[in-house]
Amino acid sequence: MAPEQGGGLTFIGMAAVCWLDFKQKIFSQVDTLSLFPMGGLNLPSASDLGVTRFENNILRLGFEVTSEGRRLVFETHGKGQGELKGNILLTQARDADDMVMATSWKENPRAFYYNHR
Protein backbone atom coordinates (compact mmCIF):
# COMPACT_ATOMS: atom_id res chain seq x y z
CA MET A 1 0.00 0.00 0.00
CA ALA A 2 1.43 3.36 -0.96
CA PRO A 3 1.57 6.27 1.51
CA GLU A 4 -1.04 8.20 -0.47
CA GLN A 5 -3.39 5.28 0.13
CA GLY A 6 -3.23 5.44 3.88
CA GLY A 7 0.16 4.02 4.79
CA GLY A 8 1.96 0.72 4.71
CA LEU A 9 5.08 -0.88 3.40
CA THR A 10 5.86 0.20 -0.16
CA PHE A 11 9.03 -1.87 -0.48
CA ILE A 12 7.56 -5.33 0.03
CA GLY A 13 4.12 -6.86 -0.26
CA MET A 14 2.84 -10.17 1.07
CA ALA A 15 -0.14 -12.20 -0.10
CA ALA A 16 -1.17 -15.38 1.70
CA VAL A 17 -3.92 -17.97 1.95
CA CYS A 18 -4.06 -20.15 5.05
CA TRP A 19 -6.49 -23.00 5.71
CA LEU A 20 -6.96 -24.00 9.34
CA ASP A 21 -8.50 -27.35 10.28
CA PHE A 22 -9.28 -27.07 13.98
CA LYS A 23 -10.57 -30.63 14.34
CA GLN A 24 -7.43 -32.26 12.93
CA LYS A 25 -5.19 -29.50 14.30
CA ILE A 26 -3.45 -28.94 10.96
CA PHE A 27 -3.03 -26.02 8.58
CA SER A 28 -1.92 -25.34 5.04
CA GLN A 29 -0.50 -21.97 4.04
CA VAL A 30 0.64 -20.64 0.70
CA ASP A 31 2.26 -17.21 0.67
CA THR A 32 4.36 -15.06 -1.56
CA LEU A 33 6.30 -11.80 -1.35
CA SER A 34 6.45 -9.12 -4.02
CA LEU A 35 9.36 -6.72 -4.01
CA PHE A 36 8.84 -2.99 -4.43
CA PRO A 37 5.09 -2.89 -5.15
CA MET A 38 5.28 0.90 -4.57
CA GLY A 39 1.48 1.26 -4.59
CA GLY A 40 1.12 -1.04 -7.60
CA LEU A 41 -1.61 -3.07 -5.90
CA ASN A 42 -3.88 -0.01 -6.07
CA LEU A 43 -5.48 -0.81 -2.73
CA PRO A 44 -8.68 1.13 -2.02
CA SER A 45 -8.59 3.95 0.51
CA ALA A 46 -11.45 2.47 2.56
CA SER A 47 -12.49 -1.08 3.46
CA ASP A 48 -15.96 -0.63 1.99
CA LEU A 49 -14.77 0.40 -1.48
CA GLY A 50 -13.36 -1.15 -4.60
CA VAL A 51 -11.64 -4.25 -5.78
CA THR A 52 -8.28 -5.64 -4.75
CA ARG A 53 -6.58 -8.25 -6.90
CA PHE A 54 -3.25 -10.03 -6.77
CA GLU A 55 -1.94 -12.84 -8.95
CA ASN A 56 1.35 -14.54 -9.62
CA ASN A 57 2.50 -18.11 -10.38
CA ILE A 58 1.93 -19.16 -6.74
CA LEU A 59 -1.51 -17.77 -5.92
CA ARG A 60 -4.44 -15.68 -7.06
CA LEU A 61 -6.46 -13.49 -4.68
CA GLY A 62 -9.46 -11.27 -5.28
CA PHE A 63 -11.36 -9.17 -2.78
CA GLU A 64 -14.36 -7.20 -4.01
CA VAL A 65 -16.99 -5.14 -2.22
CA THR A 66 -20.44 -5.65 -3.74
CA SER A 67 -24.02 -4.85 -2.71
CA GLU A 68 -24.21 -8.39 -1.25
CA GLY A 69 -21.10 -8.04 0.90
CA ARG A 70 -17.40 -8.73 0.45
CA ARG A 71 -16.44 -11.53 -1.92
CA LEU A 72 -13.12 -13.31 -1.38
CA VAL A 73 -11.90 -15.50 -4.25
CA PHE A 74 -8.62 -17.40 -4.02
CA GLU A 75 -6.68 -20.18 -5.71
CA THR A 76 -3.22 -21.48 -4.91
CA HIS A 77 -0.94 -23.33 -7.27
CA GLY A 78 0.60 -25.95 -5.01
CA LYS A 79 4.35 -25.61 -4.74
CA GLY A 80 4.50 -28.54 -2.32
CA GLN A 81 2.07 -26.95 0.12
CA GLY A 82 -1.14 -28.31 -1.38
CA GLU A 83 -3.74 -26.52 -3.40
CA LEU A 84 -6.53 -24.38 -2.00
CA LYS A 85 -9.42 -22.89 -3.93
CA GLY A 86 -12.41 -20.91 -2.69
CA ASN A 87 -15.12 -18.35 -3.34
CA ILE A 88 -16.54 -16.94 -0.11
CA LEU A 89 -19.16 -14.24 0.43
CA LEU A 90 -18.62 -12.35 3.70
CA THR A 91 -21.56 -10.38 5.09
CA GLN A 92 -21.96 -8.09 8.08
CA ALA A 93 -24.43 -5.58 9.43
CA ARG A 94 -24.15 -2.18 7.73
CA ASP A 95 -23.66 -0.47 11.09
CA ALA A 96 -20.90 -2.85 12.26
CA ASP A 97 -17.71 -1.32 13.59
CA ASP A 98 -14.37 -1.51 11.85
CA MET A 99 -10.93 -0.62 13.10
CA VAL A 100 -7.60 0.61 11.85
CA MET A 101 -4.32 -0.29 13.55
CA ALA A 102 -1.07 1.49 12.80
CA THR A 103 1.66 -0.05 14.94
CA SER A 104 5.11 1.51 14.90
CA TRP A 105 8.22 -0.63 14.87
CA LYS A 106 10.36 -0.56 17.98
CA GLU A 107 13.50 -0.27 15.84
CA ASN A 108 12.18 2.68 13.83
CA PRO A 109 9.20 4.65 15.19
CA ARG A 110 8.74 6.30 11.78
CA ALA A 111 8.03 2.90 10.18
CA PHE A 112 4.77 1.13 10.89
CA TYR A 113 2.51 -1.80 10.13
CA TYR A 114 -0.95 -0.83 8.86
CA ASN A 115 -3.98 -3.10 9.28
CA HIS A 116 -7.62 -2.24 8.58
CA ARG A 117 -10.24 -4.69 9.86
Order of alpha helices (4+ residues) and beta strands (2+ residues): beta-beta-beta-beta-beta-beta-beta-beta
